Amino acid sequence: MKIAIIGYGKMGHEIERLAKTKGIEVAAVIDPTDSSAAFKEINKEALSQADVVIDFSVPDAVAENVRRVSSLGKNMVVGTTGWYNSLNDVKDLVKKSNIGFIYSPNFSIGVNLFFRIVDESSKLVNKISDYDVFVYEGHHNQKADSPSGTARALGDIILRNVKRKKRLVFDKLDRKILPEELHVASFRAGFIPGTHVVGFDSEADTIELKHTARSRAGFALGALLAAQWLKGKTGFFTMDDFISDFFK
């Protein structure tokens, strides 16, 4: 399989490095600001040899990247976060162009197992009103968005399952939190690749579920596996579709 990489930051470099160890050819690297990238923009020449395009660029560029990639008929994996206000527009582009598309707030296989663990745990906690719920996450000091897409996804899982929680709160609270609110807190420091914690707290005890990334390799591996899975497919997919198929 041959891939093109959009965005030559830390994740782009990690995907390139890992692809070589997996026998996946990197046909093109596209980045408008990095002088070492072979191409500055998405065009027919840049994508001519690619089976699947992997995007780890910046949130504001994603919708336009999808428009250009879909117009050239190439399947696409998007690991960039923070662009979800454009989700409906992207779905329309994917449908009209009949490409294969998959996105996730986090392509780590471990994180997606974590999602499933939290899903089952929050269903249990829903039945015991004595437990309140919290979520917090930490990342390196270069991360562009807050909270992380993964933290938002964890919050959405809990809202879906814990019926007494109705709303996510991401900002600093200068007031008492309401019972129906779920506080999702963030911190940024140093070189932390990513840590996410979901907690269930009662007067008697606290239960914490935690995922800690040791490096970016897990995210890159998941994106590459998703790209291999997506090759030859058409339609709009999430990581959950891939994971469900992967663990059949």
C-alpha positions in Angstrom: 0.0 0.0 0.0 1.1 3.6 -0.7 0.1 6.6 1.4 0.3 10.3 1.2 0.7 12.3 4.4 -0.8 15.7 4.9 0.9 17.6 7.7 4.6 17.1 8.5 4.6 17.9 12.2 5.4 15.4 14.9 2.6 13.0 14.0 3.4 13.2 10.3 7.0 12.3 11.0 6.0 9.4 13.3 3.6 8.0 10.6 6.4 8.2 8.0 8.8 6.4 10.4 6.4 3.7 11.3 5.2 3.2 7.8 8.7 2.2 6.7 8.9 -0.5 9.3 5.5 -1.9 8.1 6.4 -2.1 4.4 4.0 0.8 3.6 5.4 3.2 1.0 5.1 7.0 1.7 4.4 8.3 -1.8 4.1 11.9 -0.8 4.4 14.3 2.1 2.4 17.5 1.8 2.8 20.6 4.1 2.6 24.2 3.1 5.1 25.4 5.7 7.7 22.7 6.1 10.6 23.1 3.6 11.4 19.3 3.7 7.9 18.3 2.5 7.9 17.3 -1.2 4.7 19.1 -1.9 3.2 22.4 -0.6 -0.4 21.8 -1.6 -2.8 19.0 -2.4 -3.0 18.4 -6.1 -3.2 15.6 -8.7 0.6 15.2 -8.9 1.0 14.9 -5.1 -1.7 12.2 -4.8 -1.1 10.4 -8.0 0.6 7.4 -6.4 -1.3 7.2 -3.1 -3.9 4.6 -2.3 -4.9 6.4 0.9 -4.3 9.9 2.3 -3.6 10.4 6.0 -4.2 13.9 7.5 -2.6 15.1 10.7 -2.6 18.8 9.8 -4.4 21.6 11.7 -8.1 22.0 12.5 -8.8 24.9 10.2 -7.4 23.1 7.2 -9.3 19.9 7.4 -12.5 20.8 5.6 -10.6 22.2 2.6 -8.2 19.3 2.7 -11.1 16.9 2.5 -12.6 18.9 -0.4 -9.4 18.6 -2.4 -8.7 15.0 -1.6 -12.2 13.9 -2.3 -12.2 15.8 -5.7 -9.3 13.6 -6.7 -11.1 10.4 -5.6 -8.7 9.3 -2.9 -9.7 7.6 0.3 -8.8 9.5 3.5 -7.9 9.0 7.1 -8.2 12.1 9.3 -6.5 12.1 12.7 -6.5 15.9 13.2 -8.9 17.0 16.0 -10.8 20.2 16.6 -12.5 20.5 13.2 -15.9 18.9 14.1 -18.0 22.0 13.5 -17.4 21.1 9.8 -18.5 17.4 10.3 -21.7 17.7 8.3 -20.0 19.4 5.4 -17.3 16.7 5.3 -20.0 14.0 5.3 -21.6 15.6 2.3 -18.3 15.8 0.5 -17.6 12.1 1.2 -21.0 11.1 0.0 -20.9 13.1 -3.2 -17.4 12.0 -4.1 -18.0 8.3 -3.2 -14.7 7.9 -1.4 -13.8 6.0 1.7 -13.3 8.2 4.8 -12.5 7.5 8.4 -11.9 9.8 11.3 -11.3 9.5 15.0 -10.4 11.9 17.9 -7.8 9.3 18.7 -6.5 6.4 16.5 -4.7 4.6 19.3 -5.9 1.0 19.5 -5.4 1.2 23.3 -7.6 4.4 23.5 -10.3 2.8 21.5 -10.3 -0.2 23.8 -10.4 2.4 26.7 -13.6 3.9 25.0 -15.2 0.5 25.2 -14.2 -0.1 28.8 -15.6 3.4 29.8 -18.8 2.6 27.8 -19.5 -0.6 29.8 -18.4 1.0 33.1 -20.6 4.1 32.7 -23.6 1.8 32.0 -23.0 0.2 35.4 -22.6 3.5 37.2 -25.9 4.7 35.7 -27.6 2.3 38.0 -26.0 3.6 41.1 -26.9 7.3 41.8 -24.4 7.5 44.7 -21.5 7.9 42.2 -20.6 11.2 40.5 -18.5 11.2 37.4 -15.4 13.3 36.3 -13.0 13.4 33.4 -9.6 15.0 33.0 -6.8 14.9 30.5 -3.3 16.2 30.1 -1.1 16.7 27.0 2.2 18.3 26.0 2.5 22.1 25.9 2.4 22.3 22.1 -1.1 20.8 21.6 -3.3 23.3 19.8 -6.7 22.4 21.1 -8.3 22.0 24.6 -10.0 19.8 25.7 -8.7 17.0 23.6 -10.9 15.3 21.1 -10.5 12.1 23.1 -11.8 13.8 26.3 -14.8 15.1 24.4 -15.5 11.6 23.1 -15.2 10.2 26.6 -17.6 12.9 27.8 -20.1 11.9 25.1 -19.9 8.3 26.0 -20.8 9.1 29.6 -23.6 11.5 28.6 -25.0 8.7 26.5 -25.0 6.1 29.3 -25.3 8.1 32.6 -28.8 9.5 32.3 -28.4 11.9 35.3 -25.7 13.8 33.3 -27.0 16.1 30.7 -24.3 18.5 29.8 -20.5 18.7 29.4 -18.6 21.6 31.0 -15.1 22.4 29.7 -14.4 25.8 31.2 -13.1 26.9 34.6 -15.9 26.9 37.1 -16.3 29.9 39.4 -19.4 28.4 40.9 -20.8 25.2 42.3 -21.2 22.6 39.6 -24.7 21.4 38.9 -25.7 17.8 39.4 -26.5 17.3 35.8 -23.2 18.7 34.6 -20.0 16.6 33.8 -16.8 18.5 34.3 -14.1 17.7 31.7 -10.9 19.3 32.8 -7.6 19.8 30.9 -3.9 20.7 31.6 -1.0 21.2 29.3 2.7 20.8 30.3 6.0 19.5 29.1 6.1 16.6 26.7 3.1 14.5 27.8 1.9 12.5 24.8 -1.6 12.1 26.3 -3.2 11.0 29.6 -7.0 10.5 30.1 -8.8 9.7 33.3 -12.4 8.8 33.9 -13.5 8.7 37.6 -16.5 7.5 39.5 -16.6 9.0 43.0 -18.9 8.3 45.9 -18.8 9.1 49.6 -17.3 5.7 50.3 -14.7 5.3 47.5 -13.3 6.4 44.1 -12.9 4.3 41.0 -10.5 5.6 38.3 -10.0 4.3 34.8 -6.8 5.7 33.1 -5.1 5.5 29.8 -1.6 6.9 29.4 0.2 7.1 26.0 3.9 6.5 26.2 4.6 7.8 22.7 3.0 8.9 19.5 3.7 5.4 18.0 0.3 4.1 19.2 -1.6 6.8 17.3 0.5 6.3 14.2 0.0 2.6 14.2 -3.7 2.9 14.6 -3.9 5.4 11.7 -1.9 3.1 9.5 -4.0 0.1 10.3 -7.1 2.1 9.6 -5.6 3.2 6.3 -5.0 -0.5 5.3 -8.6 -1.3 6.4 -10.0 1.6 4.4 -8.2 0.8 1.1 -10.8 -0.1 -1.5 -13.8 0.9 0.7 -16.4 3.6 0.1 -18.4 5.4 2.7 -18.1 7.5 5.9 -16.6 5.6 8.9 -15.5 6.2 12.4 -12.8 4.3 14.4 -15.6 2.4 16.1 -16.5 0.8 12.7 -12.8 -0.3 12.3 -12.5 -1.6 15.8 -15.7 -3.6 15.6 -14.5 -5.2 12.4 -10.9 -5.6 13.8 -12.1 -7.6 16.8 -14.7 -9.8 15.0 
